[in-house]
Amino acid sequence: MNINELSIFTPNGFKIDPDTTPEAWKEHHRKIMFCRAFSRQILRESRMFATEKWGVDFVAESEIQMELALGLPEPKPEKPTLNPEDKSRVITIEGINQSFTFWNRRMAPEIEKWDKERLSKALTLLEPMEAQAKRIRELLDATR
């Protein structure tokens, strides 16, 4: 199964060849899990490509037509925004969190081995986030 081969997808799922081997199924399933894990990023990159090539109106119109044709549910109401309205020039708080999470997973075991210079630099970079988290905790306590 090639996930780029759209004929395998149906309105209610996808077709699996009855002669699929266990190894082939594992590979197909791995690809599907990969798509699930990175679906937002893949959609974002696809939108960026089309927007740069054909414009934002083309992308918006195409997505509406695709959503209607696929019978996708209407988007859920927006969650409260934590970012400026014009996100095109600003890194979002969700992006910062995701980047930190990836960095932390990779680097946490190494931090114990860092010298004083590296520890000081890391602390300098993390202190503004720590101060903002403290301020938000104070605001939360004030609303209780």
N, CA, C and O atoms as CSV, one atom per row, in Angstrom:
chain,resi,resn,atom,element,x,y,z
A,1,MET,N,N,0.844,-1.180,0.000
A,1,MET,CA,C,0.000,0.000,0.000
A,1,MET,C,C,0.886,1.238,0.000
A,1,MET,O,O,1.772,1.395,0.841
A,2,ASN,N,N,0.631,2.080,-0.933
A,2,ASN,CA,C,1.332,3.352,-1.018
A,2,ASN,C,C,0.353,4.422,-0.559
A,2,ASN,O,O,-0.670,4.636,-1.209
A,3,ILE,N,N,0.649,5.105,0.560
A,3,ILE,CA,C,-0.319,6.083,1.073
A,3,ILE,C,C,-0.486,7.263,0.131
A,3,ILE,O,O,-1.427,8.041,0.289
A,4,ASN,N,N,0.398,7.418,-0.842
A,4,ASN,CA,C,0.224,8.455,-1.852
A,4,ASN,C,C,-0.769,8.022,-2.923
A,4,ASN,O,O,-1.251,8.853,-3.692
A,5,GLU,N,N,-1.076,6.737,-2.978
A,5,GLU,CA,C,-2.035,6.204,-3.935
A,5,GLU,C,C,-3.429,6.404,-3.346
A,5,GLU,O,O,-3.872,5.621,-2.507
A,6,LEU,N,N,-4.114,7.450,-3.786
A,6,LEU,CA,C,-5.376,7.841,-3.166
A,6,LEU,C,C,-6.495,6.834,-3.380
A,6,LEU,O,O,-7.499,6.888,-2.670
A,7,SER,N,N,-6.360,5.917,-4.332
A,7,SER,CA,C,-7.430,4.954,-4.579
A,7,SER,C,C,-7.612,3.986,-3.416
A,7,SER,O,O,-8.633,3.301,-3.344
A,8,ILE,N,N,-6.643,3.915,-2.501
A,8,ILE,CA,C,-6.796,3.024,-1.349
A,8,ILE,C,C,-7.740,3.606,-0.309
A,8,ILE,O,O,-8.241,2.872,0.543
A,9,PHE,N,N,-7.998,4.931,-0.361
A,9,PHE,CA,C,-8.856,5.581,0.611
A,9,PHE,C,C,-10.299,5.571,0.138
A,9,PHE,O,O,-10.579,5.766,-1.045
A,10,THR,N,N,-11.214,5.342,1.075
A,10,THR,CA,C,-12.651,5.367,0.797
A,10,THR,C,C,-13.277,6.358,1.771
A,10,THR,O,O,-12.613,6.793,2.711
A,11,PRO,N,N,-14.555,6.728,1.564
A,11,PRO,CA,C,-15.200,7.657,2.516
A,11,PRO,C,C,-15.266,7.103,3.938
A,11,PRO,O,O,-15.386,7.870,4.894
A,12,ASN,N,N,-15.190,5.780,4.088
A,12,ASN,CA,C,-15.311,5.177,5.414
A,12,ASN,C,C,-14.014,4.575,5.938
A,12,ASN,O,O,-14.031,3.901,6.968
A,13,GLY,N,N,-12.915,4.792,5.277
A,13,GLY,CA,C,-11.651,4.212,5.732
A,13,GLY,C,C,-10.684,4.047,4.571
A,13,GLY,O,O,-10.503,4.957,3.762
A,14,PHE,N,N,-10.067,2.874,4.501
A,14,PHE,CA,C,-9.179,2.581,3.394
A,14,PHE,C,C,-9.187,1.084,3.119
A,14,PHE,O,O,-9.591,0.281,3.960
A,15,LYS,N,N,-8.728,0.726,1.912
A,15,LYS,CA,C,-8.737,-0.677,1.501
A,15,LYS,C,C,-7.385,-1.313,1.808
A,15,LYS,O,O,-6.335,-0.759,1.482
A,16,ILE,N,N,-7.427,-2.468,2.431
A,16,ILE,CA,C,-6.210,-3.247,2.652
A,16,ILE,C,C,-6.303,-4.479,1.770
A,16,ILE,O,O,-7.292,-5.210,1.821
A,17,ASP,N,N,-5.300,-4.706,0.980
A,17,ASP,CA,C,-5.252,-5.895,0.121
A,17,ASP,C,C,-5.316,-7.143,0.996
A,17,ASP,O,O,-4.511,-7.285,1.916
A,18,PRO,N,N,-6.255,-8.048,0.730
A,18,PRO,CA,C,-6.363,-9.261,1.552
A,18,PRO,C,C,-5.089,-10.107,1.572
A,18,PRO,O,O,-4.879,-10.888,2.501
A,19,ASP,N,N,-4.241,-9.958,0.558
A,19,ASP,CA,C,-3.000,-10.735,0.489
A,19,ASP,C,C,-1.822,-10.041,1.174
A,19,ASP,O,O,-0.682,-10.487,1.051
A,20,THR,N,N,-2.093,-8.958,1.890
A,20,THR,CA,C,-1.030,-8.219,2.575
A,20,THR,C,C,-0.353,-9.115,3.610
A,20,THR,O,O,-1.015,-9.813,4.378
A,21,THR,N,N,0.968,-9.080,3.612
A,21,THR,CA,C,1.739,-9.872,4.575
A,21,THR,C,C,1.834,-9.114,5.897
A,21,THR,O,O,1.603,-7.906,5.928
A,22,PRO,N,N,2.171,-9.807,6.993
A,22,PRO,CA,C,2.342,-9.097,8.269
A,22,PRO,C,C,3.393,-7.990,8.186
A,22,PRO,O,O,3.212,-6.918,8.764
A,23,GLU,N,N,4.483,-8.245,7.474
A,23,GLU,CA,C,5.540,-7.232,7.345
A,23,GLU,C,C,5.044,-6.016,6.561
A,23,GLU,O,O,5.334,-4.874,6.916
A,24,ALA,N,N,4.292,-6.283,5.488
A,24,ALA,CA,C,3.759,-5.180,4.687
A,24,ALA,C,C,2.748,-4.379,5.501
A,24,ALA,O,O,2.731,-3.149,5.442
A,25,TRP,N,N,1.896,-5.088,6.271
A,25,TRP,CA,C,0.924,-4.387,7.105
A,25,TRP,C,C,1.642,-3.486,8.103
A,25,TRP,O,O,1.236,-2.341,8.299
A,26,LYS,N,N,2.708,-3.986,8.739
A,26,LYS,CA,C,3.447,-3.177,9.708
A,26,LYS,C,C,3.977,-1.906,9.064
A,26,LYS,O,O,3.916,-0.832,9.662
A,27,GLU,N,N,4.494,-2.023,7.851
A,27,GLU,CA,C,5.034,-0.857,7.152
A,27,GLU,C,C,3.913,0.129,6.822
A,27,GLU,O,O,4.081,1.336,6.997
A,28,HIS,N,N,2.773,-0.374,6.345
A,28,HIS,CA,C,1.629,0.488,6.037
A,28,HIS,C,C,1.160,1.198,7.317
A,28,HIS,O,O,0.925,2.407,7.323
A,29,HIS,N,N,1.032,0.433,8.376
A,29,HIS,CA,C,0.532,0.987,9.628
A,29,HIS,C,C,1.498,2.020,10.200
A,29,HIS,O,O,1.070,3.025,10.767
A,30,ARG,N,N,2.787,1.778,10.055
A,30,ARG,CA,C,3.793,2.745,10.497
A,30,ARG,C,C,3.615,4.066,9.755
A,30,ARG,O,O,3.695,5.135,10.361
A,31,LYS,N,N,3.372,3.997,8.442
A,31,LYS,CA,C,3.166,5.213,7.654
A,31,LYS,C,C,1.914,5.959,8.106
A,31,LYS,O,O,1.913,7.188,8.189
A,32,ILE,N,N,0.855,5.219,8.397
A,32,ILE,CA,C,-0.381,5.843,8.853
A,32,ILE,C,C,-0.159,6.510,10.207
A,32,ILE,O,O,-0.627,7.626,10.435
A,33,MET,N,N,0.547,5.836,11.096
A,33,MET,CA,C,0.829,6.418,12.407
A,33,MET,C,C,1.701,7.665,12.262
A,33,MET,O,O,1.514,8.642,12.987
A,34,PHE,N,N,2.643,7.631,11.338
A,34,PHE,CA,C,3.486,8.791,11.076
A,34,PHE,C,C,2.615,9.959,10.619
A,34,PHE,O,O,2.774,11.083,11.095
A,35,CYS,N,N,1.698,9.687,9.695
A,35,CYS,CA,C,0.806,10.746,9.209
A,35,CYS,C,C,-0.042,11.311,10.341
A,35,CYS,O,O,-0.241,12.523,10.430
A,36,ARG,N,N,-0.540,10.430,11.204
A,36,ARG,CA,C,-1.343,10.906,12.333
A,36,ARG,C,C,-0.510,11.821,13.219
A,36,ARG,O,O,-0.969,12.889,13.623
A,37,ALA,N,N,0.701,11.404,13.516
A,37,ALA,CA,C,1.549,12.168,14.427
A,37,ALA,C,C,1.928,13.535,13.848
A,37,ALA,O,O,2.069,14.505,14.592
A,38,PHE,N,N,2.087,13.609,12.559
A,38,PHE,CA,C,2.575,14.848,11.951
A,38,PHE,C,C,1.551,15.497,11.021
A,38,PHE,O,O,1.916,16.313,10.174
A,39,SER,N,N,0.262,15.141,11.171
A,39,SER,CA,C,-0.749,15.638,10.237
A,39,SER,C,C,-0.820,17.167,10.207
A,39,SER,O,O,-0.930,17.750,9.129
A,40,ARG,N,N,-0.761,17.820,11.357
A,40,ARG,CA,C,-0.827,19.287,11.357
A,40,ARG,C,C,0.364,19.898,10.641
A,40,ARG,O,O,0.220,20.844,9.867
A,41,GLN,N,N,1.542,19.348,10.908
A,41,GLN,CA,C,2.745,19.870,10.258
A,41,GLN,C,C,2.685,19.626,8.751
A,41,GLN,O,O,3.044,20.501,7.962
A,42,ILE,N,N,2.227,18.426,8.350
A,42,ILE,CA,C,2.130,18.109,6.927
A,42,ILE,C,C,1.134,19.037,6.256
A,42,ILE,O,O,1.412,19.555,5.174
A,43,LEU,N,N,-0.035,19.261,6.881
A,43,LEU,CA,C,-1.022,20.190,6.324
A,43,LEU,C,C,-0.453,21.599,6.215
A,43,LEU,O,O,-0.626,22.268,5.197
A,44,ARG,N,N,0.226,22.045,7.264
A,44,ARG,CA,C,0.810,23.395,7.264
A,44,ARG,C,C,1.817,23.545,6.119
A,44,ARG,O,O,1.801,24.550,5.407
A,45,GLU,N,N,2.684,22.556,5.942
A,45,GLU,CA,C,3.685,22.634,4.875
A,45,GLU,C,C,3.028,22.599,3.499
A,45,GLU,O,O,3.460,23.301,2.585
A,46,SER,N,N,1.983,21.782,3.351
A,46,SER,CA,C,1.270,21.725,2.078
A,46,SER,C,C,0.598,23.066,1.786
A,46,SER,O,O,0.643,23.555,0.657
A,47,ARG,N,N,-0.026,23.658,2.810
A,47,ARG,CA,C,-0.656,24.975,2.632
A,47,ARG,C,C,0.372,26.031,2.258
A,47,ARG,O,O,0.132,26.845,1.365
A,48,MET,N,N,1.524,26.024,2.939
A,48,MET,CA,C,2.576,27.009,2.641
A,48,MET,C,C,3.029,26.880,1.193
A,48,MET,O,O,3.193,27.882,0.496
A,49,PHE,N,N,3.232,25.635,0.740
A,49,PHE,CA,C,3.658,25.403,-0.632
A,49,PHE,C,C,2.663,26.016,-1.604
A,49,PHE,O,O,3.041,26.782,-2.490
A,50,ALA,N,N,1.368,25.671,-1.432
A,50,ALA,CA,C,0.345,26.157,-2.353
A,50,ALA,C,C,0.149,27.661,-2.239
A,50,ALA,O,O,-0.087,28.330,-3.245
A,51,THR,N,N,0.242,28.200,-1.035
A,51,THR,CA,C,0.077,29.640,-0.843
A,51,THR,C,C,1.180,30.404,-1.569
A,51,THR,O,O,0.912,31.404,-2.235
A,52,GLU,N,N,2.407,29.940,-1.442
A,52,GLU,CA,C,3.528,30.604,-2.120
A,52,GLU,C,C,3.410,30.481,-3.634
A,52,GLU,O,O,3.794,31.393,-4.366
A,53,LYS,N,N,2.882,29.357,-4.104
A,53,LYS,CA,C,2.820,29.103,-5.540
A,53,LYS,C,C,1.585,29.724,-6.203
A,53,LYS,O,O,1.683,30.294,-7.289
A,54,TRP,N,N,0.391,29.610,-5.529
A,54,TRP,CA,C,-0.855,30.037,-6.161
A,54,TRP,C,C,-1.664,31.036,-5.350
A,54,TRP,O,O,-2.679,31.532,-5.838
A,55,GLY,N,N,-1.249,31.343,-4.137
A,55,GLY,CA,C,-1.933,32.358,-3.341
A,55,GLY,C,C,-2.883,31.798,-2.298
A,55,GLY,O,O,-3.360,30.667,-2.397
A,56,VAL,N,N,-3.143,32.635,-1.286
A,56,VAL,CA,C,-3.950,32.218,-0.144
A,56,VAL,C,C,-5.408,31.979,-0.535
A,56,VAL,O,O,-6.049,31.082,0.013
A,57,ASP,N,N,-5.940,32.764,-1.470
A,57,ASP,CA,C,-7.336,32.569,-1.888
A,57,ASP,C,C,-7.526,31.212,-2.549
A,57,ASP,O,O,-8.530,30.538,-2.316
A,58,PHE,N,N,-6.565,30.813,-3.372
A,58,PHE,CA,C,-6.630,29.496,-4.015
A,58,PHE,C,C,-6.669,28.387,-2.965
A,58,PHE,O,O,-7.462,27.451,-3.066
A,59,VAL,N,N,-5.805,28.502,-1.957
A,59,VAL,CA,C,-5.732,27.481,-0.907
A,59,VAL,C,C,-7.052,27.427,-0.135
A,59,VAL,O,O,-7.597,26.346,0.088
A,60,ALA,N,N,-7.560,28.579,0.268
A,60,ALA,CA,C,-8.803,28.617,1.046
A,60,ALA,C,C,-9.969,28.026,0.258
A,60,ALA,O,O,-10.727,27.210,0.783
A,61,GLU,N,N,-10.111,28.433,-0.989
A,61,GLU,CA,C,-11.200,27.912,-1.825
A,61,GLU,C,C,-11.055,26.411,-2.042
A,61,GLU,O,O,-12.039,25.674,-1.976
A,62,SER,N,N,-9.845,25.961,-2.298
A,62,SER,CA,C,-9.605,24.531,-2.530
A,62,SER,C,C,-9.930,23.718,-1.285
A,62,SER,O,O,-10.556,22.662,-1.382
A,63,GLU,N,N,-9.514,24.197,-0.118
A,63,GLU,CA,C,-9.777,23.451,1.117
A,63,GLU,C,C,-11.267,23.366,1.415
A,63,GLU,O,O,-11.754,22.324,1.853
A,64,ILE,N,N,-11.989,24.444,1.183
A,64,ILE,CA,C,-13.437,24.415,1.417
A,64,ILE,C,C,-14.076,23.365,0.518
A,64,ILE,O,O,-14.892,22.568,0.982
A,65,GLN,N,N,-13.716,23.356,-0.763
A,65,GLN,CA,C,-14.270,22.371,-1.689
A,65,GLN,C,C,-13.912,20.952,-1.260
A,65,GLN,O,O,-14.751,20.053,-1.314
A,66,MET,N,N,-12.667,20.751,-0.836
A,66,MET,CA,C,-12.233,19.418,-0.407
A,66,MET,C,C,-12.987,18.973,0.844
A,66,MET,O,O,-13.427,17.826,0.932
A,67,GLU,N,N,-13.134,19.875,1.808
A,67,GLU,CA,C,-13.839,19.535,3.043
A,67,GLU,C,C,-15.282,19.152,2.760
A,67,GLU,O,O,-15.792,18.187,3.330
A,68,LEU,N,N,-15.948,19.905,1.878
A,68,LEU,CA,C,-17.332,19.580,1.519
A,68,LEU,C,C,-17.405,18.237,0.805
A,68,LEU,O,O,-18.269,17.414,1.106
A,69,ALA,N,N,-16.496,18.017,-0.140
A,69,ALA,CA,C,-16.501,16.762,-0.899
A,69,ALA,C,C,-16.225,15.553,-0.018
A,69,ALA,O,O,-16.773,14.474,-0.241
A,70,LEU,N,N,-15.376,15.740,0.983
A,70,LEU,CA,C,-15.030,14.637,1.881
A,70,LEU,C,C,-16.031,14.474,3.021
A,70,LEU,O,O,-15.966,13.498,3.768
A,71,GLY,N,N,-16.950,15.415,3.159
A,71,GLY,CA,C,-17.922,15.346,4.239
A,71,GLY,C,C,-17.296,15.512,5.609
A,71,GLY,O,O,-17.755,14.917,6.584
A,72,LEU,N,N,-16.252,16.317,5.685
A,72,LEU,CA,C,-15.579,16.528,6.962
A,72,LEU,C,C,-16.452,17.374,7.880
A,72,LEU,O,O,-17.184,18.244,7.408
A,73,PRO,N,N,-16.384,17.129,9.184
A,73,PRO,CA,C,-17.186,17.929,10.118
A,73,PRO,C,C,-16.707,19.368,10.132
A,73,PRO,O,O,-15.561,19.674,9.802
A,74,GLU,N,N,-17.629,20.247,10.529
A,74,GLU,CA,C,-17.255,21.658,10.635
A,74,GLU,C,C,-16.182,21.808,11.707
A,74,GLU,O,O,-16.164,21.059,12.685
A,75,PRO,N,N,-15.291,22.775,11.522
A,75,PRO,CA,C,-14.231,22.972,12.527
A,75,PRO,C,C,-14.834,23.259,13.900
A,75,PRO,O,O,-15.893,23.877,14.013
A,76,LYS,N,N,-14.141,22.801,14.936
A,76,LYS,CA,C,-14.559,23.059,16.315
A,76,LYS,C,C,-14.363,24.541,16.607
A,76,LYS,O,O,-13.533,25.198,15.980
A,77,PRO,N,N,-15.135,25.069,17.567
A,77,PRO,CA,C,-14.931,26.476,17.928
A,77,PRO,C,C,-13.479,26.706,18.351
A,77,PRO,O,O,-12.832,25.833,18.929
A,78,GLU,N,N,-12.998,27.894,18.048
A,78,GLU,CA,C,-11.606,28.206,18.368
A,78,GLU,C,C,-11.368,28.221,19.871
A,78,GLU,O,O,-12.218,28.643,20.655
A,79,LYS,N,N,-10.195,27.752,20.241
A,79,LYS,CA,C,-9.768,27.827,21.638
A,79,LYS,C,C,-9.293,29.251,21.891
A,79,LYS,O,O,-8.971,29.977,20.950
A,80,PRO,N,N,-9.248,29.651,23.152
A,80,PRO,CA,C,-8.753,31.007,23.429
A,80,PRO,C,C,-7.351,31.195,22.841
A,80,PRO,O,O,-6.495,30.316,22.948
A,81,THR,N,N,-7.140,32.332,22.233
A,81,THR,CA,C,-5.848,32.582,21.600
A,81,THR,C,C,-4.814,33.026,22.629
A,81,THR,O,O,-5.112,33.792,23.546
A,82,LEU,N,N,-3.617,32.536,22.459
A,82,LEU,CA,C,-2.508,32.909,23.334
A,82,LEU,C,C,-1.453,33.684,22.565
A,82,LEU,O,O,-0.396,34.016,23.103
A,83,ASN,N,N,-1.744,33.968,21.313
A,83,ASN,CA,C,-0.756,34.571,20.424
A,83,ASN,C,C,-1.335,35.811,19.756
A,83,ASN,O,O,-2.553,35.982,19.720
A,84,PRO,N,N,-0.475,36.677,19.228
A,84,PRO,CA,C,-0.974,37.848,18.501
A,84,PRO,C,C,-1.808,37.402,17.304
A,84,PRO,O,O,-1.643,36.288,16.808
A,85,GLU,N,N,-2.692,38.262,16.847
A,85,GLU,CA,C,-3.548,37.900,15.719
A,85,GLU,C,C,-2.734,37.642,14.463
A,85,GLU,O,O,-3.056,36.724,13.708
A,86,ASP,N,N,-1.689,38.421,14.215
A,86,ASP,CA,C,-0.842,38.210,13.041
A,86,ASP,C,C,0.305,37.296,13.438
A,86,ASP,O,O,1.349,37.761,13.896
A,87,LYS,N,N,0.106,35.979,13.260
A,87,LYS,CA,C,1.117,35.008,13.663
A,87,LYS,C,C,2.197,34.811,12.596
A,87,LYS,O,O,3.136,34.041,12.798
A,88,SER,N,N,2.064,35.504,11.466
A,88,SER,CA,C,3.015,35.266,10.383
A,88,SER,C,C,4.429,35.688,10.744
A,88,SER,O,O,5.390,35.183,10.163
A,89,ARG,N,N,4.572,36.602,11.690
A,89,ARG,CA,C,5.904,37.100,12.035
A,89,ARG,C,C,6.296,36.798,13.469
A,89,ARG,O,O,7.321,37.277,13.954
A,90,VAL,N,N,5.478,36.002,14.150
A,90,VAL,CA,C,5.712,35.742,15.559
A,90,VAL,C,C,5.723,34.242,15.804
A,90,VAL,O,O,4.918,33.505,15.234
A,91,ILE,N,N,6.621,33.803,16.639
A,91,ILE,CA,C,6.639,32.407,17.054
A,91,ILE,C,C,5.539,32.237,18.083
A,91,ILE,O,O,5.420,33.061,18.990
A,92,THR,N,N,4.734,31.195,17.969
A,92,THR,CA,C,3.624,30.993,18.889
A,92,THR,C,C,4.095,30.325,20.177
A,92,THR,O,O,5.136,29.669,20.210
A,93,ILE,N,N,3.310,30.506,21.236
A,93,ILE,CA,C,3.645,29.886,22.510
A,93,ILE,C,C,3.587,28.361,22.383
A,93,ILE,O,O,4.373,27.652,23.012
A,94,GLU,N,N,2.657,27.862,21.571
A,94,GLU,CA,C,2.596,26.418,21.343
A,94,GLU,C,C,3.862,25.922,20.638
A,94,GLU,O,O,4.374,24.845,20.944
A,95,GLY,N,N,4.357,26.723,19.694
A,95,GLY,CA,C,5.594,26.363,18.994
A,95,GLY,C,C,6.794,26.362,19.929
A,95,GLY,O,O,7.665,25.497,19.843
A,96,ILE,N,N,6.827,27.348,20.828
A,96,ILE,CA,C,7.912,27.412,21.813
A,96,ILE,C,C,7.867,26.174,22.699
A,96,ILE,O,O,8.898,25.558,22.971
A,97,ASN,N,N,6.657,25.813,23.151
A,97,ASN,CA,C,6.503,24.643,24.007
A,97,ASN,C,C,6.940,23.376,23.292
A,97,ASN,O,O,7.644,22.545,23.865
A,98,GLN,N,N,6.525,23.227,22.046
A,98,GLN,CA,C,6.898,22.030,21.295
A,98,GLN,C,C,8.406,21.968,21.078
A,98,GLN,O,O,9.017,20.911,21.236
A,99,SER,N,N,8.997,23.089,20.719
A,99,SER,CA,C,10.448,23.115,20.521
A,99,SER,C,C,11.180,22.778,21.815
A,99,SER,O,O,12.141,22.009,21.810
A,100,PHE,N,N,10.719,23.360,22.925
A,100,PHE,CA,C,11.361,23.071,24.205
A,100,PHE,C,C,11.219,21.598,24.559
A,100,PHE,O,O,12.170,20.977,25.034
A,101,THR,N,N,10.042,21.038,24.331
A,101,THR,CA,C,9.816,19.621,24.640
A,101,THR,C,C,10.778,18.735,23.857
A,101,THR,O,O,11.386,17.826,24.422
A,102,PHE,N,N,10.918,18.995,22.565
A,102,PHE,CA,C,11.855,18.210,21.748
A,102,PHE,C,C,13.287,18.386,22.248
A,102,PHE,O,O,14.024,17.412,22.402
A,103,TRP,N,N,13.679,19.650,22.502
A,103,TRP,CA,C,15.032,19.927,22.993
A,103,TRP,C,C,15.268,19.212,24.321
A,103,TRP,O,O,16.305,18.577,24.515
A,104,ASN,N,N,14.308,19.317,25.226
A,104,ASN,CA,C,14.464,18.738,26.558
A,104,ASN,C,C,14.587,17.216,26.502
A,104,ASN,O,O,15.414,16.633,27.204
A,105,ARG,N,N,13.774,16.578,25.677
A,105,ARG,CA,C,13.873,15.113,25.547
A,105,ARG,C,C,15.270,14.697,25.094
A,105,ARG,O,O,15.836,13.716,25.576
A,106,ARG,N,N,15.795,15.456,24.175
A,106,ARG,CA,C,17.096,15.092,23.606
A,106,ARG,C,C,18.261,15.452,24.519
A,106,ARG,O,O,19.247,14.719,24.597
A,107,MET,N,N,18.144,16.581,25.208
A,107,MET,CA,C,19.284,17.109,25.945
A,107,MET,C,C,19.285,16.792,27.439
A,107,MET,O,O,20.336,16.866,28.075
A,108,ALA,N,N,18.137,16.443,28.012
A,108,ALA,CA,C,18.058,16.220,29.465
A,108,ALA,C,C,19.164,15.307,29.993
A,108,ALA,O,O,19.761,15.615,31.024
A,109,PRO,N,N,19.453,14.199,29.320
A,109,PRO,CA,C,20.520,13.341,29.849
A,109,PRO,C,C,21.911,13.993,29.792
A,109,PRO,O,O,22.801,13.631,30.561
A,110,GLU,N,N,22.087,14.939,28.891
A,110,GLU,CA,C,23.391,15.586,28.709
A,110,GLU,C,C,23.640,16.712,29.710
A,110,GLU,O,O,24.791,17.020,30.019
A,111,ILE,N,N,22.584,17.323,30.213
A,111,ILE,CA,C,22.716,18.507,31.067
A,111,ILE,C,C,23.581,18.220,32.284
A,111,ILE,O,O,24.359,19.074,32.710
A,112,GLU,N,N,23.452,17.039,32.837
A,112,GLU,CA,C,24.251,16.656,34.012
A,112,GLU,C,C,25.760,16.767,33.741
A,112,GLU,O,O,26.547,16.966,34.666
A,113,LYS,N,N,26.149,16.638,32.484
A,113,LYS,CA,C,27.571,16.622,32.121
A,113,LYS,C,C,28.100,17.999,31.702
A,113,LYS,O,O,29.290,18.140,31.419
A,114,TRP,N,N,27.227,19.017,31.659
A,114,TRP,CA,C,27.635,20.329,31.187
A,114,TRP,C,C,28.571,21.019,32.170
A,114,TRP,O,O,28.494,20.828,33.384
A,115,ASP,N,N,29.458,21.830,31.598
A,115,ASP,CA,C,30.349,22.640,32.437
A,115,ASP,C,C,29.615,23.921,32.868
A,115,ASP,O,O,28.484,24.174,32.454
A,116,LYS,N,N,30.277,24.708,33.696
A,116,LYS,CA,C,29.657,25.904,34.263
A,116,LYS,C,C,29.223,26.894,33.177
A,116,LYS,O,O,28.161,27.507,33.290
A,117,GLU,N,N,30.028,27.053,32.138
A,117,GLU,CA,C,29.707,27.996,31.072
A,117,GLU,C,C,28.411,27.612,30.357
A,117,GLU,O,O,27.558,28.465,30.113
A,118,ARG,N,N,28.264,26.325,30.020
A,118,ARG,CA,C,27.043,25.869,29.342
A,118,ARG,C,C,25.827,25.997,30.254
A,118,ARG,O,O,24.756,26.415,29.814
A,119,LEU,N,N,25.996,25.632,31.535
A,119,LEU,CA,C,24.883,25.736,32.479
A,119,LEU,C,C,24.439,27.197,32.618
A,119,LEU,O,O,23.241,27.478,32.644
A,120,SER,N,N,25.384,28.110,32.708
A,120,SER,CA,C,25.060,29.538,32.843
A,120,SER,C,C,24.323,30.054,31.618
A,120,SER,O,O,23.344,30.790,31.744
A,121,LYS,N,N,24.785,29.673,30.435
A,121,LYS,CA,C,24.128,30.113,29.204
A,121,LYS,C,C,22.701,29.582,29.145
A,121,LYS,O,O,21.779,30.325,28.808
A,122,ALA,N,N,22.508,28.298,29.470
A,122,ALA,CA,C,21.165,27.707,29.457
A,122,ALA,C,C,20.258,28.432,30.446
A,122,ALA,O,O,19.106,28.730,30.131
A,123,LEU,N,N,20.769,28.711,31.624
A,123,LEU,CA,C,19.974,29.392,32.644
A,123,LEU,C,C,19.567,30.782,32.172
A,123,LEU,O,O,18.423,31.191,32.372
A,124,THR,N,N,20.480,31.506,31.553
A,124,THR,CA,C,20.178,32.840,31.032
A,124,THR,C,C,19.056,32.778,29.993
A,124,THR,O,O,18.192,33.653,29.958
A,125,LEU,N,N,19.069,31.753,29.158
A,125,LEU,CA,C,18.041,31.613,28.128
A,125,LEU,C,C,16.694,31.175,28.704
A,125,LEU,O,O,15.650,31.526,28.156
A,126,LEU,N,N,16.704,30.423,29.786
A,126,LEU,CA,C,15.463,29.906,30.378
A,126,LEU,C,C,14.816,30.866,31.384
A,126,LEU,O,O,13.611,30.780,31.624
A,127,GLU,N,N,15.590,31.768,31.968
A,127,GLU,CA,C,15.059,32.649,33.006
A,127,GLU,C,C,13.858,33.493,32.560
A,127,GLU,O,O,12.918,33.632,33.343
A,128,PRO,N,N,13.835,34.063,31.351
A,128,PRO,CA,C,12.643,34.833,30.954
A,128,PRO,C,C,11.371,33.967,30.928
A,128,PRO,O,O,10.288,34.441,31.273
A,129,MET,N,N,11.508,32.718,30.524
A,129,MET,CA,C,10.346,31.820,30.512
A,129,MET,C,C,9.903,31.507,31.935
A,129,MET,O,O,8.709,31.456,32.232
A,130,GLU,N,N,10.879,31.301,32.802
A,130,GLU,CA,C,10.572,31.026,34.203
A,130,GLU,C,C,9.852,32.222,34.832
A,130,GLU,O,O,8.887,32.042,35.575
A,131,ALA,N,N,10.311,33.430,34.542
A,131,ALA,CA,C,9.689,34.637,35.100
A,131,ALA,C,C,8.259,34.794,34.587
A,131,ALA,O,O,7.364,35.165,35.347
A,132,GLN,N,N,8.042,34.516,33.319
A,132,GLN,CA,C,6.690,34.629,32.753
A,132,GLN,C,C,5.764,33.577,33.359
A,132,GLN,O,O,4.607,33.871,33.658
A,133,ALA,N,N,6.260,32.364,33.541
A,133,ALA,CA,C,5.456,31.303,34.168
A,133,ALA,C,C,5.075,31.712,35.589
A,133,ALA,O,O,3.947,31.467,36.017
A,134,LYS,N,N,5.990,32.326,36.317
A,134,LYS,CA,C,5.710,32.786,37.683
A,134,LYS,C,C,4.607,33.842,37.663
A,134,LYS,O,O,3.691,33.805,38.485
A,135,ARG,N,N,4.697,34.771,36.733
A,135,ARG,CA,C,3.690,35.840,36.622
A,135,ARG,C,C,2.321,35.244,36.286
A,135,ARG,O,O,1.313,35.687,36.837
A,136,ILE,N,N,2.267,34.272,35.414
A,136,ILE,CA,C,0.992,33.642,35.048
A,136,ILE,C,C,0.405,32.885,36.243
A,136,ILE,O,O,-0.808,32.896,36.450
A,137,ARG,N,N,1.260,32.231,37.026
A,137,ARG,CA,C,0.786,31.563,38.246
A,137,ARG,C,C,0.159,32.580,39.202
A,137,ARG,O,O,-0.878,32.309,39.808
A,138,GLU,N,N,0.781,33.732,39.334
A,138,GLU,CA,C,0.256,34.791,40.212
A,138,GLU,C,C,-1.112,35.270,39.704
A,138,GLU,O,O,-2.030,35.484,40.496
A,139,LEU,N,N,-1.240,35.435,38.398
A,139,LEU,CA,C,-2.518,35.861,37.829
A,139,LEU,C,C,-3.595,34.796,38.040
A,139,LEU,O,O,-4.749,35.117,38.325
A,140,LEU,N,N,-3.209,33.529,37.900
A,140,LEU,CA,C,-4.158,32.441,38.136
A,140,LEU,C,C,-4.637,32.434,39.590
A,140,LEU,O,O,-5.827,32.266,39.858
A,141,ASP,N,N,-3.712,32.614,40.512
A,141,ASP,CA,C,-4.070,32.651,41.934
A,141,ASP,C,C,-5.015,33.821,42.218
A,141,ASP,O,O,-5.909,33.704,43.057
A,142,ALA,N,N,-4.822,34.938,41.529
A,142,ALA,CA,C,-5.659,36.112,41.757
A,142,ALA,C,C,-7.084,35.898,41.250
A,142,ALA,O,O,-8.013,36.558,41.714
A,143,THR,N,N,-7.262,34.963,40.283
A,143,THR,CA,C,-8.602,34.742,39.735
A,143,THR,C,C,-9.389,33.710,40.525
A,143,THR,O,O,-10.555,33.458,40.220
A,144,ARG,N,N,-8.776,33.113,41.526
A,144,ARG,CA,C,-9.477,32.070,42.302
A,144,ARG,C,C,-10.290,32.648,43.399
A,144,ARG,O,O,-10.938,31.911,44.142
